[in-house]
Amino acid sequence: MNSPMRAELLTVKQVAEMLQVPPSWVYSRMRKRSLERLPAYRLGKYWRFERAEVLAWVSRRRTNREAA
């Protein structure tokens, strides 16, 4: 049964394409020492991202940048 609240999970490559950046940039934003950490989930050896969380992260970055 499909739930309307089911989150859409994206791969590193899909997030990179969505943000128009290289996959290495996405990986660098996932590191613990990164100040602007992308919200990600590890499923075994794979990383996944919720589309809504990535878009919210981008929106916060945009808001912070405009406030500076």
N, CA, C, O and CB atoms as a CASP TS submission, in Angstrom:
PFRMAT TS
TARGET T0000
AUTHOR 0000-0000-0000
METHOD Language model
MODEL 1
PARENT N/A
ATOM      1  N   MET     1       0.835  -1.183   0.000  1.00  0.00           N
ATOM      2  CA  MET     1       0.000   0.000   0.000  1.00  0.00           C
ATOM      3  C   MET     1       0.878   1.244   0.000  1.00  0.00           C
ATOM      4  O   MET     1       1.737   1.389   0.869  1.00  0.00           O
ATOM      5  CB  MET     1      -0.949   0.000   1.210  1.00  0.00           C
ATOM      6  N   ASN     2       0.677   2.137  -0.955  1.00  0.00           N
ATOM      7  CA  ASN     2       1.463   3.370  -1.035  1.00  0.00           C
ATOM      8  C   ASN     2       0.872   4.438  -0.143  1.00  0.00           C
ATOM      9  O   ASN     2      -0.322   4.728  -0.213  1.00  0.00           O
ATOM     10  CB  ASN     2       1.538   3.874  -2.477  1.00  0.00           C
ATOM     11  N   SER     3       1.696   5.014   0.683  1.00  0.00           N
ATOM     12  CA  SER     3       1.261   6.087   1.567  1.00  0.00           C
ATOM     13  C   SER     3       1.558   7.429   0.912  1.00  0.00           C
ATOM     14  O   SER     3       2.634   7.603   0.339  1.00  0.00           O
ATOM     15  CB  SER     3       1.955   5.984   2.949  1.00  0.00           C
ATOM     16  N   PRO     4       0.628   8.387   0.981  1.00  0.00           N
ATOM     17  CA  PRO     4       0.903   9.698   0.398  1.00  0.00           C
ATOM     18  C   PRO     4       2.022  10.438   1.131  1.00  0.00           C
ATOM     19  O   PRO     4       2.584  11.393   0.595  1.00  0.00           O
ATOM     20  CB  PRO     4      -0.358  10.541   0.406  1.00  0.00           C
ATOM     21  N   MET     5       2.350  10.008   2.347  1.00  0.00           N
ATOM     22  CA  MET     5       3.398  10.654   3.135  1.00  0.00           C
ATOM     23  C   MET     5       4.752   9.981   2.932  1.00  0.00           C
ATOM     24  O   MET     5       5.733  10.366   3.568  1.00  0.00           O
ATOM     25  CB  MET     5       3.030  10.638   4.614  1.00  0.00           C
ATOM     26  N   ARG     6       4.818   8.973   2.046  1.00  0.00           N
ATOM     27  CA  ARG     6       6.076   8.264   1.823  1.00  0.00           C
ATOM     28  C   ARG     6       7.110   9.191   1.222  1.00  0.00           C
ATOM     29  O   ARG     6       6.842   9.871   0.231  1.00  0.00           O
ATOM     30  CB  ARG     6       5.862   7.054   0.913  1.00  0.00           C
ATOM     31  N   ALA     7       8.290   9.223   1.818  1.00  0.00           N
ATOM     32  CA  ALA     7       9.354  10.112   1.361  1.00  0.00           C
ATOM     33  C   ALA     7      10.014   9.543   0.113  1.00  0.00           C
ATOM     34  O   ALA     7      10.189   8.331  -0.015  1.00  0.00           O
ATOM     35  CB  ALA     7      10.400  10.327   2.473  1.00  0.00           C
ATOM     36  N   GLU     8      10.374  10.422  -0.794  1.00  0.00           N
ATOM     37  CA  GLU     8      11.109  10.019  -1.991  1.00  0.00           C
ATOM     38  C   GLU     8      12.594  10.035  -1.662  1.00  0.00           C
ATOM     39  O   GLU     8      13.144  11.078  -1.307  1.00  0.00           O
ATOM     40  CB  GLU     8      10.789  10.958  -3.205  1.00  0.00           C
ATOM     41  N   LEU     9      13.239   8.886  -1.779  1.00  0.00           N
ATOM     42  CA  LEU     9      14.664   8.789  -1.478  1.00  0.00           C
ATOM     43  C   LEU     9      15.473   8.939  -2.755  1.00  0.00           C
ATOM     44  O   LEU     9      15.127   8.389  -3.801  1.00  0.00           O
ATOM     45  CB  LEU     9      14.990   7.450  -0.787  1.00  0.00           C
ATOM     46  N   LEU    10      16.554   9.693  -2.648  1.00  0.00           N
ATOM     47  CA  LEU    10      17.430   9.969  -3.779  1.00  0.00           C
ATOM     48  C   LEU    10      18.818   9.417  -3.513  1.00  0.00           C
ATOM     49  O   LEU    10      19.227   9.280  -2.360  1.00  0.00           O
ATOM     50  CB  LEU    10      17.498  11.474  -4.060  1.00  0.00           C
ATOM     51  N   THR    11      19.541   9.102  -4.571  1.00  0.00           N
ATOM     52  CA  THR    11      20.930   8.675  -4.471  1.00  0.00           C
ATOM     53  C   THR    11      21.838   9.903  -4.498  1.00  0.00           C
ATOM     54  O   THR    11      21.379  11.016  -4.756  1.00  0.00           O
ATOM     55  CB  THR    11      21.294   7.693  -5.620  1.00  0.00           C
ATOM     56  N   VAL    12      23.122   9.694  -4.232  1.00  0.00           N
ATOM     57  CA  VAL    12      24.103  10.783  -4.313  1.00  0.00           C
ATOM     58  C   VAL    12      24.084  11.384  -5.720  1.00  0.00           C
ATOM     59  O   VAL    12      24.100  12.604  -5.879  1.00  0.00           O
ATOM     60  CB  VAL    12      25.535  10.271  -3.952  1.00  0.00           C
ATOM     61  N   LYS    13      24.051  10.528  -6.729  1.00  0.00           N
ATOM     62  CA  LYS    13      24.059  11.000  -8.112  1.00  0.00           C
ATOM     63  C   LYS    13      22.815  11.839  -8.411  1.00  0.00           C
ATOM     64  O   LYS    13      22.913  12.871  -9.075  1.00  0.00           O
ATOM     65  CB  LYS    13      24.141   9.810  -9.081  1.00  0.00           C
ATOM     66  N   GLN    14      21.655  11.411  -7.930  1.00  0.00           N
ATOM     67  CA  GLN    14      20.426  12.160  -8.166  1.00  0.00           C
ATOM     68  C   GLN    14      20.458  13.527  -7.469  1.00  0.00           C
ATOM     69  O   GLN    14      20.007  14.523  -8.035  1.00  0.00           O
ATOM     70  CB  GLN    14      19.219  11.352  -7.683  1.00  0.00           C
ATOM     71  N   VAL    15      20.986  13.571  -6.255  1.00  0.00           N
ATOM     72  CA  VAL    15      21.097  14.848  -5.542  1.00  0.00           C
ATOM     73  C   VAL    15      22.065  15.763  -6.285  1.00  0.00           C
ATOM     74  O   VAL    15      21.803  16.957  -6.433  1.00  0.00           O
ATOM     75  CB  VAL    15      21.570  14.629  -4.074  1.00  0.00           C
ATOM     76  N   ALA    16      23.171  15.213  -6.747  1.00  0.00           N
ATOM     77  CA  ALA    16      24.148  16.011  -7.497  1.00  0.00           C
ATOM     78  C   ALA    16      23.502  16.587  -8.759  1.00  0.00           C
ATOM     79  O   ALA    16      23.701  17.758  -9.082  1.00  0.00           O
ATOM     80  CB  ALA    16      25.388  15.152  -7.869  1.00  0.00           C
ATOM     81  N   GLU    17      22.740  15.776  -9.459  1.00  0.00           N
ATOM     82  CA  GLU    17      22.058  16.255 -10.662  1.00  0.00           C
ATOM     83  C   GLU    17      21.017  17.318 -10.320  1.00  0.00           C
ATOM     84  O   GLU    17      20.897  18.323 -11.020  1.00  0.00           O
ATOM     85  CB  GLU    17      21.392  15.086 -11.399  1.00  0.00           C
ATOM     86  N   MET    18      20.278  17.095  -9.257  1.00  0.00           N
ATOM     87  CA  MET    18      19.252  18.048  -8.841  1.00  0.00           C
ATOM     88  C   MET    18      19.863  19.409  -8.498  1.00  0.00           C
ATOM     89  O   MET    18      19.311  20.452  -8.847  1.00  0.00           O
ATOM     90  CB  MET    18      18.480  17.501  -7.637  1.00  0.00           C
ATOM     91  N   LEU    19      21.013  19.385  -7.810  1.00  0.00           N
ATOM     92  CA  LEU    19      21.670  20.623  -7.391  1.00  0.00           C
ATOM     93  C   LEU    19      22.651  21.148  -8.431  1.00  0.00           C
ATOM     94  O   LEU    19      23.215  22.231  -8.268  1.00  0.00           O
ATOM     95  CB  LEU    19      22.391  20.404  -6.084  1.00  0.00           C
ATOM     96  N   GLN    20      22.852  20.388  -9.491  1.00  0.00           N
ATOM     97  CA  GLN    20      23.770  20.746 -10.572  1.00  0.00           C
ATOM     98  C   GLN    20      25.194  20.958 -10.061  1.00  0.00           C
ATOM     99  O   GLN    20      25.846  21.964 -10.342  1.00  0.00           O
ATOM    100  CB  GLN    20      23.281  22.006 -11.280  1.00  0.00           C
ATOM    101  N   VAL    21      25.642  19.962  -9.296  1.00  0.00           N
ATOM    102  CA  VAL    21      27.000  19.949  -8.746  1.00  0.00           C
ATOM    103  C   VAL    21      27.573  18.551  -8.956  1.00  0.00           C
ATOM    104  O   VAL    21      26.813  17.617  -9.210  1.00  0.00           O
ATOM    105  CB  VAL    21      27.011  20.347  -7.218  1.00  0.00           C
ATOM    106  N   PRO    22      28.885  18.379  -8.858  1.00  0.00           N
ATOM    107  CA  PRO    22      29.466  17.036  -8.980  1.00  0.00           C
ATOM    108  C   PRO    22      29.160  16.185  -7.735  1.00  0.00           C
ATOM    109  O   PRO    22      28.969  16.731  -6.648  1.00  0.00           O
ATOM    110  CB  PRO    22      30.995  17.133  -9.193  1.00  0.00           C
ATOM    111  N   PRO    23      29.112  14.865  -7.888  1.00  0.00           N
ATOM    112  CA  PRO    23      28.891  13.992  -6.723  1.00  0.00           C
ATOM    113  C   PRO    23      29.908  14.218  -5.607  1.00  0.00           C
ATOM    114  O   PRO    23      29.568  14.074  -4.433  1.00  0.00           O
ATOM    115  CB  PRO    23      28.937  12.540  -7.152  1.00  0.00           C
ATOM    116  N   SER    24      31.143  14.566  -5.945  1.00  0.00           N
ATOM    117  CA  SER    24      32.155  14.816  -4.911  1.00  0.00           C
ATOM    118  C   SER    24      31.747  15.967  -4.001  1.00  0.00           C
ATOM    119  O   SER    24      32.073  15.953  -2.814  1.00  0.00           O
ATOM    120  CB  SER    24      33.512  15.117  -5.554  1.00  0.00           C
ATOM    121  N   TRP    25      31.042  16.963  -4.528  1.00  0.00           N
ATOM    122  CA  TRP    25      30.557  18.085  -3.727  1.00  0.00           C
ATOM    123  C   TRP    25      29.513  17.596  -2.726  1.00  0.00           C
ATOM    124  O   TRP    25      29.507  18.020  -1.571  1.00  0.00           O
ATOM    125  CB  TRP    25      29.964  19.192  -4.635  1.00  0.00           C
ATOM    126  N   VAL    26      28.632  16.703  -3.173  1.00  0.00           N
ATOM    127  CA  VAL    26      27.609  16.136  -2.285  1.00  0.00           C
ATOM    128  C   VAL    26      28.287  15.369  -1.160  1.00  0.00           C
ATOM    129  O   VAL    26      27.936  15.545   0.007  1.00  0.00           O
ATOM    130  CB  VAL    26      26.637  15.208  -3.071  1.00  0.00           C
ATOM    131  N   TYR    27      29.264  14.511  -1.498  1.00  0.00           N
ATOM    132  CA  TYR    27      29.981  13.753  -0.470  1.00  0.00           C
ATOM    133  C   TYR    27      30.669  14.689   0.528  1.00  0.00           C
ATOM    134  O   TYR    27      30.672  14.413   1.727  1.00  0.00           O
ATOM    135  CB  TYR    27      31.017  12.821  -1.120  1.00  0.00           C
ATOM    136  N   SER    28      31.249  15.788   0.050  1.00  0.00           N
ATOM    137  CA  SER    28      31.933  16.710   0.960  1.00  0.00           C
ATOM    138  C   SER    28      30.958  17.376   1.925  1.00  0.00           C
ATOM    139  O   SER    28      31.338  17.718   3.045  1.00  0.00           O
ATOM    140  CB  SER    28      32.685  17.774   0.167  1.00  0.00           C
ATOM    141  N   ARG    29      29.704  17.567   1.507  1.00  0.00           N
ATOM    142  CA  ARG    29      28.698  18.182   2.375  1.00  0.00           C
ATOM    143  C   ARG    29      28.076  17.182   3.337  1.00  0.00           C
ATOM    144  O   ARG    29      27.275  17.564   4.190  1.00  0.00           O
ATOM    145  CB  ARG    29      27.612  18.823   1.538  1.00  0.00           C
ATOM    146  N   MET    30      28.434  15.903   3.212  1.00  0.00           N
ATOM    147  CA  MET    30      27.920  14.870   4.113  1.00  0.00           C
ATOM    148  C   MET    30      28.882  14.591   5.266  1.00  0.00           C
ATOM    149  O   MET    30      28.499  13.952   6.245  1.00  0.00           O
ATOM    150  CB  MET    30      27.654  13.584   3.339  1.00  0.00           C
ATOM    151  N   ARG    31      30.108  15.055   5.164  1.00  0.00           N
ATOM    152  CA  ARG    31      31.113  14.765   6.197  1.00  0.00           C
ATOM    153  C   ARG    31      30.743  15.419   7.531  1.00  0.00           C
ATOM    154  O   ARG    31      30.149  16.497   7.565  1.00  0.00           O
ATOM    155  CB  ARG    31      32.504  15.249   5.742  1.00  0.00           C
ATOM    156  N   LYS    32      31.098  14.762   8.601  1.00  0.00           N
ATOM    157  CA  LYS    32      30.775  15.258   9.944  1.00  0.00           C
ATOM    158  C   LYS    32      31.398  16.614  10.222  1.00  0.00           C
ATOM    159  O   LYS    32      30.820  17.420  10.951  1.00  0.00           O
ATOM    160  CB  LYS    32      31.237  14.267  10.993  1.00  0.00           C
ATOM    161  N   ARG    33      32.553  16.877   9.660  1.00  0.00           N
ATOM    162  CA  ARG    33      33.224  18.146   9.945  1.00  0.00           C
ATOM    163  C   ARG    33      32.706  19.293   9.073  1.00  0.00           C
ATOM    164  O   ARG    33      33.117  20.439   9.254  1.00  0.00           O
ATOM    165  CB  ARG    33      34.720  17.992   9.746  1.00  0.00           C
ATOM    166  N   SER    34      31.821  18.998   8.143  1.00  0.00           N
ATOM    167  CA  SER    34      31.254  20.045   7.292  1.00  0.00           C
ATOM    168  C   SER    34      30.287  20.902   8.102  1.00  0.00           C
ATOM    169  O   SER    34      29.440  20.380   8.827  1.00  0.00           O
ATOM    170  CB  SER    34      30.535  19.428   6.064  1.00  0.00           C
ATOM    171  N   LEU    35      30.419  22.225   7.974  1.00  0.00           N
ATOM    172  CA  LEU    35      29.526  23.133   8.697  1.00  0.00           C
ATOM    173  C   LEU    35      28.142  23.173   8.067  1.00  0.00           C
ATOM    174  O   LEU    35      27.159  23.467   8.746  1.00  0.00           O
ATOM    175  CB  LEU    35      30.116  24.539   8.737  1.00  0.00           C
ATOM    176  N   GLU    36      28.059  22.883   6.792  1.00  0.00           N
ATOM    177  CA  GLU    36      26.788  22.907   6.071  1.00  0.00           C
ATOM    178  C   GLU    36      26.422  21.484   5.670  1.00  0.00           C
ATOM    179  O   GLU    36      26.367  21.162   4.483  1.00  0.00           O
ATOM    180  CB  GLU    36      26.868  23.833   4.819  1.00  0.00           C
ATOM    181  N   ARG    37      26.175  20.640   6.657  1.00  0.00           N
ATOM    182  CA  ARG    37      25.958  19.225   6.412  1.00  0.00           C
ATOM    183  C   ARG    37      24.618  18.940   5.754  1.00  0.00           C
ATOM    184  O   ARG    37      23.571  19.375   6.234  1.00  0.00           O
ATOM    185  CB  ARG    37      26.059  18.468   7.698  1.00  0.00           C
ATOM    186  N   LEU    38      24.663  18.206   4.654  1.00  0.00           N
ATOM    187  CA  LEU    38      23.444  17.755   3.982  1.00  0.00           C
ATOM    188  C   LEU    38      22.802  16.645   4.804  1.00  0.00           C
ATOM    189  O   LEU    38      23.509  15.766   5.296  1.00  0.00           O
ATOM    190  CB  LEU    38      23.750  17.264   2.536  1.00  0.00           C
ATOM    191  N   PRO    39      21.488  16.662   4.965  1.00  0.00           N
ATOM    192  CA  PRO    39      20.826  15.573   5.688  1.00  0.00           C
ATOM    193  C   PRO    39      20.818  14.301   4.837  1.00  0.00           C
ATOM    194  O   PRO    39      20.273  14.287   3.733  1.00  0.00           O
ATOM    195  CB  PRO    39      19.378  15.973   6.075  1.00  0.00           C
ATOM    196  N   ALA    40      21.425  13.238   5.360  1.00  0.00           N
ATOM    197  CA  ALA    40      21.539  11.992   4.612  1.00  0.00           C
ATOM    198  C   ALA    40      21.352  10.809   5.551  1.00  0.00           C
ATOM    199  O   ALA    40      21.511  10.927   6.766  1.00  0.00           O
ATOM    200  CB  ALA    40      22.903  11.906   3.893  1.00  0.00           C
ATOM    201  N   TYR    41      21.013   9.672   4.965  1.00  0.00           N
ATOM    202  CA  TYR    41      20.796   8.441   5.715  1.00  0.00           C
ATOM    203  C   TYR    41      21.624   7.337   5.088  1.00  0.00           C
ATOM    204  O   TYR    41      21.673   7.183   3.868  1.00  0.00           O
ATOM    205  CB  TYR    41      19.295   8.056   5.747  1.00  0.00           C
ATOM    206  N   ARG    42      22.270   6.577   5.950  1.00  0.00           N
ATOM    207  CA  ARG    42      23.075   5.461   5.454  1.00  0.00           C
ATOM    208  C   ARG    42      22.241   4.188   5.530  1.00  0.00           C
ATOM    209  O   ARG    42      21.721   3.826   6.586  1.00  0.00           O
ATOM    210  CB  ARG    42      24.401   5.311   6.272  1.00  0.00           C
ATOM    211  N   LEU    43      22.125   3.524   4.399  1.00  0.00           N
ATOM    212  CA  LEU    43      21.431   2.235   4.315  1.00  0.00           C
ATOM    213  C   LEU    43      22.467   1.212   3.868  1.00  0.00           C
ATOM    214  O   LEU    43      22.716   1.039   2.675  1.00  0.00           O
ATOM    215  CB  LEU    43      20.192   2.287   3.316  1.00  0.00           C
ATOM    216  N   GLY    44      23.066   0.536   4.849  1.00  0.00           N
ATOM    217  CA  GLY    44      24.181  -0.361   4.537  1.00  0.00           C
ATOM    218  C   GLY    44      25.347   0.461   4.036  1.00  0.00           C
ATOM    219  O   GLY    44      25.834   1.346   4.740  1.00  0.00           O
ATOM    220  N   LYS    45      25.805   0.175   2.818  1.00  0.00           N
ATOM    221  CA  LYS    45      26.912   0.948   2.256  1.00  0.00           C
ATOM    222  C   LYS    45      26.425   2.101   1.381  1.00  0.00           C
ATOM    223  O   LYS    45      27.233   2.821   0.795  1.00  0.00           O
ATOM    224  CB  LYS    45      27.820   0.039   1.447  1.00  0.00           C
ATOM    225  N   TYR    46      25.116   2.276   1.292  1.00  0.00           N
ATOM    226  CA  TYR    46      24.544   3.298   0.412  1.00  0.00           C
ATOM    227  C   TYR    46      24.040   4.499   1.194  1.00  0.00           C
ATOM    228  O   TYR    46      23.547   4.366   2.315  1.00  0.00           O
ATOM    229  CB  TYR    46      23.411   2.709  -0.411  1.00  0.00           C
ATOM    230  N   TRP    47      24.168   5.664   0.592  1.00  0.00           N
ATOM    231  CA  TRP    47      23.639   6.897   1.168  1.00  0.00           C
ATOM    232  C   TRP    47      22.376   7.291   0.427  1.00  0.00           C
ATOM    233  O   TRP    47      22.313   7.200  -0.799  1.00  0.00           O
ATOM    234  CB  TRP    47      24.685   8.036   1.111  1.00  0.00           C
ATOM    235  N   ARG    48      21.374   7.727   1.169  1.00  0.00           N
ATOM    236  CA  ARG    48      20.116   8.178   0.577  1.00  0.00           C
ATOM    237  C   ARG    48      19.707   9.500   1.214  1.00  0.00           C
ATOM    238  O   ARG    48      20.059   9.805   2.354  1.00  0.00           O
ATOM    239  CB  ARG    48      18.999   7.111   0.757  1.00  0.00           C
ATOM    240  N   PHE    49      18.960  10.263   0.447  1.00  0.00           N
ATOM    241  CA  PHE    49      18.513  11.592   0.848  1.00  0.00           C
ATOM    242  C   PHE    49      17.020  11.702   0.596  1.00  0.00           C
ATOM    243  O   PHE    49      16.521  11.180  -0.400  1.00  0.00           O
ATOM    244  CB  PHE    49      19.287  12.701   0.084  1.00  0.00           C
ATOM    245  N   GLU    50      16.304  12.372   1.485  1.00  0.00           N
ATOM    246  CA  GLU    50      14.894  12.660   1.240  1.00  0.00           C
ATOM    247  C   GLU    50      14.834  13.954   0.438  1.00  0.00           C
ATOM    248  O   GLU    50      15.430  14.961   0.822  1.00  0.00           O
ATOM    249  CB  GLU    50      14.075  12.775   2.588  1.00  0.00           C
ATOM    250  N   ARG    51      14.109  13.920  -0.680  1.00  0.00           N
ATOM    251  CA  ARG    51      14.027  15.087  -1.559  1.00  0.00           C
ATOM    252  C   ARG    51      13.583  16.332  -0.782  1.00  0.00           C
ATOM    253  O   ARG    51      14.173  17.400  -0.943  1.00  0.00           O
ATOM    254  CB  ARG    51      13.054  14.812  -2.721  1.00  0.00           C
ATOM    255  N   ALA    52      12.563  16.205   0.047  1.00  0.00           N
ATOM    256  CA  ALA    52      12.041  17.359   0.789  1.00  0.00           C
ATOM    257  C   ALA    52      13.097  17.941   1.731  1.00  0.00           C
ATOM    258  O   ALA    52      13.185  19.159   1.882  1.00  0.00           O
ATOM    259  CB  ALA    52      10.792  16.958   1.589  1.00  0.00           C
ATOM    260  N   GLU    53      13.894  17.084   2.362  1.00  0.00           N
ATOM    261  CA  GLU    53      14.942  17.563   3.278  1.00  0.00           C
ATOM    262  C   GLU    53      16.049  18.286   2.524  1.00  0.00           C
ATOM    263  O   GLU    53      16.575  19.289   3.004  1.00  0.00           O
ATOM    264  CB  GLU    53      15.536  16.392   4.072  1.00  0.00           C
ATOM    265  N   VAL    54      16.403  17.783   1.347  1.00  0.00           N
ATOM    266  CA  VAL    54      17.442  18.443   0.541  1.00  0.00           C
ATOM    267  C   VAL    54      16.948  19.814   0.096  1.00  0.00           C
ATOM    268  O   VAL    54      17.695  20.790   0.162  1.00  0.00           O
ATOM    269  CB  VAL    54      17.826  17.575  -0.695  1.00  0.00           C
ATOM    270  N   LEU    55      15.704  19.898  -0.353  1.00  0.00           N
ATOM    271  CA  LEU    55      15.151  21.188  -0.783  1.00  0.00           C
ATOM    272  C   LEU    55      15.062  22.166   0.380  1.00  0.00           C
ATOM    273  O   LEU    55      15.317  23.357   0.202  1.00  0.00           O
ATOM    274  CB  LEU    55      13.766  20.994  -1.407  1.00  0.00           C
ATOM    275  N   ALA    56      14.702  21.681   1.575  1.00  0.00           N
ATOM    276  CA  ALA    56      14.658  22.539   2.763  1.00  0.00           C
ATOM    277  C   ALA    56      16.067  23.021   3.117  1.00  0.00           C
ATOM    278  O   ALA    56      16.246  24.174   3.509  1.00  0.00           O
ATOM    279  CB  ALA    56      14.027  21.781   3.962  1.00  0.00           C
ATOM    280  N   TRP    57      17.071  22.139   2.981  1.00  0.00           N
ATOM    281  CA  TRP    57      18.461  22.504   3.260  1.00  0.00           C
ATOM    282  C   TRP    57      18.911  23.618   2.318  1.00  0.00           C
ATOM    283  O   TRP    57      19.554  24.578   2.744  1.00  0.00           O
ATOM    284  CB  TRP    57      19.387  21.273   3.120  1.00  0.00           C
ATOM    285  N   VAL    58      18.569  23.482   1.032  1.00  0.00           N
ATOM    286  CA  VAL    58      18.925  24.504   0.048  1.00  0.00           C
ATOM    287  C   VAL    58      18.241  25.824   0.412  1.00  0.00           C
ATOM    288  O   VAL    58      18.858  26.887   0.340  1.00  0.00           O
ATOM    289  CB  VAL    58      18.523  24.055  -1.388  1.00  0.00           C
ATOM    290  N   SER    59      16.992  25.753   0.796  1.00  0.00           N
ATOM    291  CA  SER    59      16.239  26.957   1.159  1.00  0.00           C
ATOM    292  C   SER    59      16.877  27.657   2.360  1.00  0.00           C
ATOM    293  O   SER    59      16.984  28.884   2.379  1.00  0.00           O
ATOM    294  CB  SER    59      14.772  26.601   1.472  1.00  0.00           C
ATOM    295  N   ARG    60      17.303  26.879   3.363  1.00  0.00           N
ATOM    296  CA  ARG    60      17.969  27.476   4.544  1.00  0.00           C
ATOM    297  C   ARG    60      19.284  28.132   4.144  1.00  0.00           C
ATOM    298  O   ARG    60      19.606  29.214   4.634  1.00  0.00           O
ATOM    299  CB  ARG    60      18.226  26.400   5.633  1.00  0.00           C
ATOM    300  N   ARG    61      20.048  27.491   3.260  1.00  0.00           N
ATOM    301  CA  ARG    61      21.315  28.074   2.803  1.00  0.00           C
ATOM    302  C   ARG    61      21.045  29.396   2.095  1.00  0.00           C
ATOM    303  O   ARG    61      21.766  30.373   2.297  1.00  0.00           O
ATOM    304  CB  ARG    61      22.070  27.095   1.858  1.00  0.00           C
ATOM    305  N   ARG    62      20.011  29.425   1.271  1.00  0.00           N
ATOM    306  CA  ARG    62      19.663  30.636   0.538  1.00  0.00           C
ATOM    307  C   ARG    62      19.256  31.747   1.497  1.00  0.00           C
ATOM    308  O   ARG    62      19.649  32.900   1.320  1.00  0.00           O
ATOM    309  CB  ARG    62      18.534  30.355  -0.460  1.00  0.00           C
ATOM    310  N   THR    63      18.464  31.399   2.521  1.00  0.00           N
ATOM    311  CA  THR    63      18.005  32.370   3.509  1.00  0.00           C
ATOM    312  C   THR    63      19.185  32.917   4.308  1.00  0.00           C
ATOM    313  O   THR    63      19.283  34.124   4.529  1.00  0.00           O
ATOM    314  CB  THR    63      16.969  31.733   4.451  1.00  0.00           C
ATOM    315  N   ASN    64      20.083  32.025   4.744  1.00  0.00           N
ATOM    316  CA  ASN    64      21.270  32.441   5.515  1.00  0.00           C
ATOM    317  C   ASN    64      22.163  33.342   4.680  1.00  0.00           C
ATOM    318  O   ASN    64      22.724  34.310   5.192  1.00  0.00           O
ATOM    319  CB  ASN    64      22.068  31.213   5.998  1.00  0.00           C
ATOM    320  N   ARG    65      22.295  33.033   3.416  1.00  0.00           N
ATOM    321  CA  ARG    65      23.161  33.818   2.525  1.00  0.00           C
ATOM    322  C   ARG    65      22.599  35.216   2.301  1.00  0.00           C
ATOM    323  O   ARG    65      23.349  36.192   2.272  1.00  0.00           O
ATOM    324  CB  ARG    65      23.334  33.104   1.179  1.00  0.00           C
ATOM    325  N   GLU    66      21.276  35.316   2.143  1.00  0.00           N
ATOM    326  CA  GLU    66      20.653  36.618   1.933  1.00  0.00           C
ATOM    327  C   GLU    66      20.694  37.467   3.186  1.00  0.00           C
ATOM    328  O   GLU    66      20.726  38.694   3.099  1.00  0.00           O
ATOM    329  CB  GLU    66      19.222  36.448   1.474  1.00  0.00           C
ATOM    330  N   ALA    67      20.694  36.827   4.368  1.00  0.00           N
ATOM    331  CA  ALA    67      20.720  37.559   5.631  1.00  0.00           C
ATOM    332  C   ALA    67      22.110  38.104   5.936  1.00  0.00           C
ATOM    333  O   ALA    67      22.251  39.073   6.681  1.00  0.00           O
ATOM    334  CB  ALA    67      20.254  36.663   6.768  1.00  0.00           C
ATOM    335  N   ALA    68      23.136  37.480   5.360  1.00  0.00           N
ATOM    336  CA  ALA    68      24.525  37.897   5.648  1.00  0.00           C
ATOM    337  C   ALA    68      24.896  39.181   4.938  1.00  0.00           C
ATOM    338  O   ALA    68      26.021  39.661   5.076  1.00  0.00           O
ATOM    339  CB  ALA    68      25.501  36.803   5.246  1.00  0.00           C
TER
END
